[in-house]
Amino acid sequence: MSTEVKDQRAATGAAATTADEPVRNADAPPLAEDTATPSRQDKPRGLRKPPEDFMTTSGDPVQEIYTPEDLDRRGIEYATDIGEPGQFPYTRGIHPTMYRSKLWTMRLFAGFGSAEETNGRFKYLLSQGQTGLSVAFDMPTLYGRDTDDPWSLGEFGKCGVAVSSLADMEILLDGIPLDQITTSMTINSPAAIIWAMYIAAAEKRGIHRSQLGGTLQNDILKEFTAQNEYIFPPEPSMRLVTDTIEFGTREMPLWNTISISGYHIREAGATAAEELAFTILDGVEYVRWAVERGLDVDQFAPRLSFFFNAHNDFFEEIAKYRAARKIWATIMRDRFGAKNPRSWLLRFHTQTAGVSLTAQEPENNVARIAIQALAAVLGGTQSLHTNGMDEALALPSELAVRVALRTQQIIAHESGVANSVDPLAGSYQVEAMTQEMEDRYWAIDREVEELGGVLPAIEQGYFQRRIADSAYRYERELNEGRRVMVGVNAFQSNDTPQIPILAMDPEGEERQIARLHRVRAERDAAEWRRAMDALRRAAEGDANLMPPLIDAVKAYATLGEICGLLKEVFGEHQELMVI
């Protein structure tokens, strides 16, 4: 420091500078941070905010420092709680060598407008190095309605691709090597019907169903608690899910018939621990139904998969994934008596947090997505979707999806994090937070058991109420400034976003409706009638619904027609109002 500056600071009574405190003239205007924070005399030196505000995204306190005592106090033992990768309880990963042997599947969520437009996006992504497809469907499809249904007006293709019949599915998958890639489909209430269309489209091309690999989201329980895209009441909805598990176990050994999804639970406002707990509890309920159906747990459990959110809090997310593997392995082995170690493995897909993205300064989302993706990789994910930076504004543009894919590729090939298996193991903070996540799970598990199980807890509004409370807390912290969202409630700019926005084909909806009318006019009416009558008889009885569903879609029964028939048999679910 120069003599002049020293003299000036002494004359104004300024304290000596520290490494993180810039030197400035006494006459200069105060720095922005000076006007937003108390003076250093009002708080301990170096403390950015009150101790209670050092918290995770979920609002849990974070210690100033973690030491070996934190592990001792929690009773964490290396052999039983952490272990080796690829060994029970799989805290460190489900494979001994993880990404040294095979990288995670890079699977970007794609779907918009018409089947033709989405097919083009699929081919683009595969040409850019994506290794698996992930299909988003539009709102009418998610609710089991055809594009020309009056309730579908204005919603065509806005949040995914419209699929109303086998004809749409055939166009959607045209030219895609279905026997060489895997496909994930985000569909829930009408999952069995859309899956039937996928199977039928492949078989029309000469690809046997046993050769098809992929994942059906098919998680109806989280619809009742978080996303609300349900159609039928819980009991018949669970029957449909169990039918798909049974059918897949017997006829499609490469397909994951359900992806038990915490992603939407987290997007609705749940904490990380609630996402973890509610997801695993849903998984337990699906296993229970399948076992009661008469399936051996070791027949179907190896094909169950999970789907988690990757939010902003780096260490909290990693701890969540590690705890999830340990909890699931313990439940499958000890509660359900699974003997095959593959039944103990929690395999999961991750998507970066859409709810964390901002319309303000959308370029900032690239950094958020990269941090979230890195947490998923260090947490041991099996496949990963990175969101587009523009998704708070519109469906992602081609530029946005390329940047999202390149983010994964840079992590995989340039960062070095895939070179070692579970490099964060042994971190006092990570291991302590992992144990805390596990403890929170078992506490929630006990509460749900006291309510009678998952379905009674849904009926009593337990899950919905907890999610609403957590969402309210998070928003209040943002509004009060206790939680910073860069570019939104701090460090704002007034710049208008200058990024390309996706434009859809304005004639897509007309083309879709014309195709739907043509399908109805040209299909074999007698064959359609026989297939629909057979489906009704099966629904009124207790037969597995997948075979008659496949026959119905092959007869070009539409999604809306099939769902309409099932509504007549099963009824429709009415939402519980939670206060």
C-alpha positions in Angstrom: 0.0 0.0 0.0 1.4 3.4 -0.9 2.3 6.0 1.8 -0.3 8.4 0.3 -3.1 5.8 0.7 -1.9 4.9 4.2 -2.0 8.5 5.2 -5.4 9.0 3.7 -6.9 6.0 5.5 -5.4 7.1 8.8 -6.8 10.6 8.3 -10.3 9.4 7.8 -10.1 6.8 10.6 -10.4 3.9 8.2 -9.5 0.5 9.4 -6.7 -1.5 7.8 -7.8 -3.3 4.6 -8.2 -7.1 4.4 -7.7 -9.3 1.3 -11.4 -9.2 0.5 -11.9 -5.5 1.1 -11.1 -3.1 -1.9 -9.1 0.1 -1.3 -11.0 3.2 -2.4 -10.8 6.9 -1.9 -12.5 8.4 1.1 -14.4 10.9 -1.2 -15.7 8.1 -3.4 -19.3 7.1 -3.2 -20.0 4.0 -1.0 -19.8 0.6 -2.7 -23.1 -1.1 -3.4 -22.5 -3.6 -0.7 -22.0 -0.9 1.8 -25.5 0.4 1.4 -27.1 -3.1 1.5 -25.3 -4.6 4.6 -24.6 -3.4 8.1 -21.2 -2.0 8.9 -18.4 -4.3 10.0 -18.7 -2.9 13.5 -22.3 -4.2 13.7 -21.4 -7.9 13.0 -18.4 -10.2 13.3 -15.8 -9.6 10.7 -16.3 -11.6 7.5 -19.8 -12.7 8.3 -22.0 -12.1 5.3 -25.3 -12.6 7.0 -26.8 -13.8 10.3 -25.9 -17.4 11.3 -29.5 -18.6 10.8 -29.3 -17.6 7.2 -26.6 -20.0 6.4 -28.9 -22.7 5.1 -29.4 -25.2 2.3 -31.9 -24.6 -0.4 -34.3 -26.7 1.7 -33.8 -24.3 4.7 -31.7 -26.7 6.8 -28.8 -25.1 8.8 -25.3 -25.5 7.5 -22.5 -25.7 10.0 -19.6 -23.4 9.8 -17.2 -26.3 9.7 -17.5 -30.1 9.7 -15.0 -32.3 11.5 -14.5 -36.0 12.3 -16.6 -35.4 15.4 -19.7 -34.9 13.2 -19.2 -38.4 11.8 -18.6 -39.9 15.3 -21.6 -38.1 16.8 -23.9 -39.5 14.0 -22.4 -43.0 14.4 -21.2 -43.1 10.8 -19.0 -46.2 10.1 -17.2 -46.6 6.9 -17.9 -50.3 6.4 -21.6 -50.2 7.1 -22.7 -46.7 6.1 -20.3 -45.7 3.3 -18.6 -48.8 2.0 -17.1 -49.5 -1.4 -18.7 -48.5 -4.8 -20.8 -51.3 -6.2 -21.3 -52.9 -2.8 -24.2 -52.8 -0.3 -25.4 -50.3 0.8 -24.3 -48.6 -2.5 -23.9 -45.2 -0.8 -20.9 -44.6 -3.1 -22.6 -45.8 -6.3 -24.2 -48.9 -7.8 -21.2 -49.9 -10.0 -17.7 -50.5 -8.9 -16.1 -48.4 -11.6 -19.0 -46.0 -12.4 -18.0 -43.6 -15.2 -14.6 -45.0 -15.7 -16.4 -47.9 -17.5 -19.3 -46.1 -19.0 -20.5 -42.5 -18.9 -24.0 -41.6 -17.9 -26.6 -41.5 -20.6 -27.0 -38.0 -22.0 -30.8 -37.7 -22.5 -32.3 -34.3 -23.3 -36.0 -33.9 -22.8 -37.5 -33.0 -26.2 -41.0 -32.5 -27.6 -43.0 -29.6 -29.1 -45.7 -29.0 -31.6 -46.4 -31.7 -34.1 -44.8 -35.2 -34.4 -43.0 -34.0 -37.5 -41.3 -31.1 -35.7 -40.3 -33.3 -32.7 -39.0 -36.0 -34.9 -36.7 -33.5 -36.5 -35.4 -32.4 -33.1 -34.7 -36.0 -32.1 -32.6 -36.5 -35.2 -30.7 -33.3 -34.5 -29.9 -34.3 -30.9 -28.8 -37.8 -31.9 -26.5 -36.2 -34.6 -25.0 -34.0 -31.9 -24.0 -36.9 -29.6 -27.1 -37.4 -27.4 -27.2 -41.1 -26.4 -30.9 -41.6 -25.6 -34.2 -40.0 -26.3 -36.6 -38.4 -23.8 -40.1 -37.5 -25.0 -42.2 -34.6 -23.6 -45.9 -34.7 -24.4 -48.3 -31.8 -24.6 -50.9 -31.1 -22.0 -53.9 -32.6 -23.9 -51.9 -35.8 -24.3 -50.9 -35.9 -20.7 -54.6 -35.6 -19.8 -55.6 -38.3 -22.2 -57.4 -36.0 -24.7 -57.2 -35.9 -28.5 -56.0 -32.7 -30.2 -59.5 -31.9 -31.5 -61.2 -32.2 -28.1 -62.8 -28.9 -27.1 -60.7 -29.0 -23.8 -57.5 -29.1 -25.9 -58.1 -25.8 -27.5 -55.1 -23.5 -27.3 -52.8 -26.2 -25.8 -51.6 -28.0 -28.8 -47.8 -28.7 -28.7 -47.0 -26.0 -26.1 -45.3 -28.1 -23.5 -44.5 -31.2 -25.6 -45.5 -33.1 -28.7 -49.1 -34.0 -29.4 -49.8 -37.7 -29.8 -53.5 -38.6 -30.4 -53.1 -41.9 -32.3 -50.7 -44.6 -33.5 -50.4 -42.5 -36.7 -48.8 -39.7 -34.7 -46.4 -42.1 -32.9 -45.3 -43.6 -36.2 -44.3 -40.1 -37.5 -42.7 -39.2 -34.2 -40.4 -42.3 -34.4 -39.8 -42.3 -38.1 -36.2 -43.1 -38.9 -35.2 -43.5 -35.3 -33.3 -46.8 -34.6 -35.5 -48.0 -31.8 -33.5 -51.2 -31.4 -30.3 -49.3 -30.9 -31.2 -46.4 -28.6 -33.3 -46.2 -25.4 -36.3 -43.9 -25.1 -37.7 -42.3 -21.9 -41.3 -41.1 -22.0 -42.7 -38.6 -19.5 -46.3 -39.7 -19.4 -48.3 -40.8 -16.4 -52.1 -41.3 -16.3 -52.3 -42.5 -20.0 -48.8 -44.1 -19.8 -50.1 -47.6 -20.6 -51.8 -46.3 -23.7 -48.8 -44.3 -25.0 -46.5 -47.2 -24.3 -48.9 -49.5 -26.3 -48.5 -47.0 -29.2 -44.7 -47.1 -28.9 -44.7 -50.9 -28.9 -47.2 -51.1 -31.9 -45.1 -48.6 -33.9 -42.0 -50.6 -33.4 -43.6 -53.9 -34.2 -45.1 -52.5 -37.4 -41.4 -51.8 -38.4 -40.4 -55.4 -37.6 -38.8 -54.7 -34.2 -39.9 -57.1 -31.6 -41.0 -55.7 -28.3 -38.3 -57.7 -26.4 -35.7 -55.6 -28.3 -37.0 -52.3 -27.0 -35.2 -50.5 -24.3 -36.3 -47.4 -22.4 -38.3 -46.1 -19.4 -41.9 -45.2 -18.9 -42.4 -42.5 -16.2 -45.8 -44.0 -15.3 -45.6 -42.7 -11.7 -49.2 -41.9 -10.8 -48.8 -41.4 -7.1 -46.8 -38.2 -7.5 -49.5 -36.9 -9.7 -52.0 -37.0 -6.8 -49.5 -35.2 -4.5 -47.6 -32.8 -6.7 -48.2 -32.5 -10.5 -52.0 -33.1 -10.6 -52.0 -34.6 -14.1 -54.3 -37.5 -13.1 -57.4 -38.9 -14.8 -58.6 -42.0 -12.9 -59.0 -42.5 -9.1 -56.0 -43.9 -7.2 -57.1 -47.6 -7.1 -57.7 -48.1 -10.8 -54.7 -45.9 -11.6 -52.5 -48.2 -9.4 -54.0 -51.2 -11.3 -52.8 -49.7 -14.6 -49.3 -49.2 -13.2 -49.2 -52.8 -11.9 -50.4 -54.1 -15.2 -47.4 -52.4 -17.0 -45.0 -53.8 -14.4 -46.4 -57.3 -14.9 -46.4 -57.0 -18.7 -42.9 -55.6 -18.9 -41.5 -58.2 -16.5 -42.9 -61.0 -18.7 -42.4 -59.6 -22.2 -40.0 -56.6 -22.3 -36.9 -57.4 -20.2 -35.0 -54.3 -21.4 -37.7 -51.8 -20.4 -38.1 -49.9 -17.1 -41.8 -49.9 -16.7 -41.9 -47.2 -14.1 -39.6 -44.3 -13.3 -40.5 -43.3 -9.7 -40.3 -39.6 -9.9 -39.3 -37.1 -7.2 -38.6 -34.4 -9.8 -42.1 -33.0 -10.0 -42.4 -33.3 -6.2 -39.4 -31.0 -5.9 -40.6 -28.7 -8.6 -43.9 -28.3 -6.7 -41.9 -26.9 -3.7 -40.8 -29.9 -1.6 -37.5 -29.8 0.2 -34.7 -32.2 -0.8 -35.5 -34.5 2.1 -39.2 -34.5 1.2 -38.4 -35.2 -2.4 -36.3 -38.1 -1.3 -38.8 -39.5 1.2 -42.0 -39.1 -0.9 -40.3 -40.7 -3.9 -39.0 -43.7 -2.0 -42.3 -44.2 -0.2 -44.1 -44.2 -3.6 -41.6 -46.8 -4.8 -42.3 -49.0 -1.8 -46.1 -48.7 -2.6 -45.5 -49.8 -6.2 -43.4 -52.8 -5.1 -46.1 -53.7 -2.6 -48.8 -53.8 -5.3 -46.7 -55.8 -7.6 -45.9 -58.4 -4.9 -49.6 -58.6 -4.0 -50.3 -59.2 -7.7 -48.1 -62.4 -7.3 -44.9 -61.2 -8.9 -41.6 -62.3 -7.3 -39.8 -59.2 -6.2 -36.6 -60.3 -7.9 -38.4 -60.7 -11.2 -39.3 -57.0 -11.5 -37.3 -54.9 -9.0 -34.2 -54.8 -11.2 -36.1 -52.9 -13.8 -37.5 -50.2 -11.5 -35.8 -46.8 -11.9 -36.0 -43.4 -10.2 -36.0 -39.8 -11.4 -34.6 -37.0 -9.2 -34.3 -33.3 -9.4 -30.9 -31.5 -9.3 -31.5 -28.2 -7.5 -29.0 -25.4 -6.7 -27.5 -26.6 -3.4 -24.5 -28.6 -4.5 -23.8 -30.6 -1.4 -27.4 -31.1 -0.4 -28.2 -32.7 -3.7 -25.2 -35.0 -3.6 -26.2 -36.1 -0.1 -29.7 -36.8 -1.3 -28.6 -39.2 -4.0 -26.2 -41.0 -1.8 -28.8 -41.4 1.0 -31.4 -42.6 -1.6 -29.2 -45.5 -2.7 -28.6 -46.6 0.9 -32.2 -46.4 1.9 -33.6 -48.2 -1.1 -31.1 -51.0 -0.8 -31.9 -51.5 2.8 -35.7 -51.6 2.2 -35.5 -54.0 -0.7 -33.2 -56.4 1.1 -34.7 -56.2 4.6 -38.4 -55.4 4.1 -39.2 -57.2 0.8 -36.6 -60.0 1.2 -35.1 -59.4 -2.3 -32.2 -61.8 -2.8 -30.8 -60.6 -6.1 -28.4 -57.8 -5.5 -29.6 -56.1 -8.7 -33.0 -55.7 -6.9 -31.2 -53.6 -4.3 -29.9 -51.1 -6.7 -31.4 -47.6 -7.0 -30.8 -46.6 -10.6 -31.8 -43.0 -11.3 -32.2 -40.4 -14.0 -31.6 -36.7 -13.1 -33.0 -33.5 -14.6 -31.7 -30.1 -13.6 -34.2 -27.9 -11.8 -36.6 -26.2 -14.1 -38.1 -24.2 -11.2 -34.6 -22.7 -10.5 -34.4 -21.0 -13.9 -35.2 -17.3 -14.4 -36.7 -15.3 -17.2 -34.5 -12.4 -16.0 -31.0 -12.7 -17.5 -31.6 -16.2 -18.9 -27.9 -16.5 -19.7 -27.3 -16.9 -16.0 -29.2 -20.2 -16.2 -26.2 -21.8 -18.0 -24.2 -21.5 -14.8 -27.1 -22.8 -12.7 -27.6 -25.8 -15.0 -23.8 -26.6 -15.0 -23.6 -26.6 -11.2 -26.8 -28.8 -10.9 -25.5 -31.2 -13.6 -22.2 -31.5 -11.8 -24.0 -32.4 -8.5 -25.9 -35.1 -10.3 -22.7 -36.6 -11.8 -20.9 -36.5 -8.5 -24.0 -38.0 -6.9 -23.7 -41.0 -9.3 -26.6 -40.6 -11.7 -27.2 -43.1 -14.5 -28.6 -40.6 -17.0 -28.9 -36.8 -17.1 -31.1 -34.2 -18.7 -29.8 -30.6 -18.7 -32.4 -27.9 -19.2 -32.2 -25.2 -21.8 -31.2 -21.7 -20.6 -34.4 -20.3 -22.2 -37.0 -22.6 -20.6 -38.3 -19.8 -18.3 -39.3 -18.1 -21.5 -40.3 -20.8 -24.0 -39.6 -24.3 -25.1 -35.9 -24.6 -25.7 -34.5 -23.4 -29.0 -31.9 -25.4 -31.0 -29.2 -23.2 -29.6 -30.3 -23.8 -26.0 -30.4 -27.6 -26.3 -27.0 -27.6 -28.0 -25.5 -25.6 -25.1 -27.3 -27.9 -22.6 -25.9 -31.0 -24.3 -22.4 -29.4 -24.5 -22.6 -28.7 -20.8 -22.8 -32.5 -20.1 -20.1 -33.2 -22.6 -17.7 -30.7 -21.0 -18.3 -32.2 -17.6 -17.7 -35.7 -18.9 -14.6 -35.0 -21.0 -13.0 -31.9 -19.7 -13.6 -31.5 -16.0 -12.0 -34.7 -14.7 -14.8 -35.5 -12.3 -15.6 -38.8 -14.1 -12.1 -40.1 -13.6 -12.6 -41.3 -10.0 -15.5 -43.1 -8.4 -17.3 -41.0 -5.8 -14.5 -38.5 -5.2 -16.4 -36.8 -2.4 -16.6 -39.8 -0.2 -15.1 -39.1 3.2 -15.9 -35.4 3.1 -17.1 -34.6 6.6 -19.8 -32.4 5.3 -21.0 -34.7 2.6 -21.1 -37.8 4.9 -22.8 -35.8 7.7 -25.5 -34.4 5.3 -26.0 -37.9 3.8 -26.8 -39.3 7.3 -29.1 -36.3 8.0 -31.0 -37.1 4.8 -31.4 -40.7 5.8 -32.6 -39.7 9.3 -35.2 -37.4 7.8 -36.4 -40.1 5.5 -37.1 -42.5 8.4 -38.9 -39.8 10.3 -41.3 -39.2 7.4 -41.6 -42.9 6.9 -42.9 -43.3 10.4 -45.4 -40.5 10.0 -46.8 -42.0 6.8 -47.1 -45.4 8.5 -49.0 -43.8 11.3 -51.5 -42.5 8.7 -52.0 -46.0 7.3 -49.7 -45.9 4.3 -49.2 -43.9 1.1 -52.8 -44.0 -0.3 -54.4 -43.0 3.0 -51.8 -40.2 3.4 -52.7 -38.9 0.0 -56.4 -39.0 0.8 -55.7 -37.0 4.0 -53.6 -34.4 2.2 -50.4 -35.2 4.1 -48.1 -34.9 1.1 -49.9 -32.0 -0.4 -49.8 -30.0 2.8 -46.1 -30.6 3.4 -45.2 -29.5 -0.1 -47.4 -26.4 0.1 -45.8 -25.4 3.4 -42.2 -25.9 2.1 -43.0 -23.9 -1.1 -44.4 -21.1 1.0 -41.3 -21.0 3.2 -39.0 -20.8 0.2 -40.9 -18.0 -1.5 -41.0 -16.1 1.8 -37.3 -16.3 2.1 -36.9 -15.0 -1.4 -39.3 -12.1 -0.8 -37.6 -11.2 2.5 -34.2 -11.2 0.9 -32.9 -14.0 3.1 -32.3 -16.1 0.0 -30.6 -14.6 -3.0 -31.6 -15.3 -6.6 -29.1 -13.6 -8.8 -30.7 -11.2 -11.3 -34.1 -11.5 -9.6 -33.9 -10.1 -6.1 -30.2 -9.1 -6.2 -27.7 -7.9 -8.8 -30.4 -7.0 -11.2 -30.0 -5.5 -14.6 -32.6 -4.0 -16.9 -31.3 -5.6 -20.1 -33.8 -7.3 -22.4 -32.9 -10.9 -23.1 -31.2 -11.3 -26.4 -31.5 -15.0 -27.1 -33.4 -16.8 -29.9 -36.8 -18.1 -29.0 -38.3 -21.3 -30.5 -41.0 -20.7 -33.1 -43.3 -23.6 -33.9 -44.9 -24.4 -37.2 -48.2 -22.4 -37.2 -49.8 -25.0 -39.4 -48.9 -27.9 -37.2 -52.2 -28.0 -35.3 -54.2 -28.0 -38.5 -52.1 -30.8 -39.9 -52.5 -32.8 -36.7 -56.3 -32.4 -36.6 -56.6 -33.3 -40.3 -54.5 -36.5 -39.7 -56.7 -37.4 -36.7 -59.9 -37.0 -38.8 -58.3 -39.1 -41.5 -57.4 -41.9 -39.1 -61.0 -42.1 -37.8 -62.4 -42.1 -41.3 -60.0 -44.7 -42.8 -59.6 -47.2 -40.1 -61.4 -50.6 -40.2 -64.6 -49.8 -38.2 -65.3 -53.5 -37.4 -61.8 -54.1 -36.2 -61.9 -50.9 -34.1 -65.3 -52.0 -32.5 -64.0 -55.5 -31.6 -60.8 -54.0 -30.0 -62.8 -51.5 -28.0 -65.3 -54.1 -26.8 -62.5 -56.4 -25.7 -60.8 -53.5 -23.9 -64.0 -52.7 -22.0 -64.5 -56.4 -20.9 -60.9 -56.5 -19.7 -61.3 -53.2 -17.8 -64.5 -54.4 -16.1 -62.7 -57.6 -15.1 -59.3 -58.2 -13.6 -57.2 -59.1 -16.7 -54.0 -57.3 -17.5 -54.9 -54.4 -19.7 -51.7 -54.1 -21.8 -52.6 -56.8 -24.5 -56.1 -55.3 -25.2 -54.6 -51.8 -25.2 -52.0 -52.8 -27.8 -54.8 -54.3 -29.9 -56.9 -51.2 -29.6 -54.1 -48.8 -30.7 -53.2 -51.1 -33.6 -56.8 -50.7 -34.7 -56.1 -46.9 -34.5 -58.3 -46.2 -31.6 -57.3 -42.7 -30.4 -56.0 -41.7 -27.1 -59.1 -39.8 -26.2 -61.4 -42.7 -27.2 -59.5 -45.2 -25.0 -59.4 -42.8 -22.0 -63.0 -42.0 -22.5 -63.9 -45.8 -22.3 -61.7 -46.2 -19.2 -63.3 -43.2 -17.5 -66.7 -44.9 -18.0 -65.4 -48.0 -16.2 -63.1 -46.5 -13.6 -64.6 -43.0 -13.0 -62.5 -39.8 -12.7 -60.5 -38.5 -9.8 -61.6 -35.4 -8.0 -58.9 -33.3 -6.3 -58.7 -33.0 -2.6 -58.7 -29.4 -1.5 -55.9 -28.9 1.0 -56.2 -26.0 3.4 
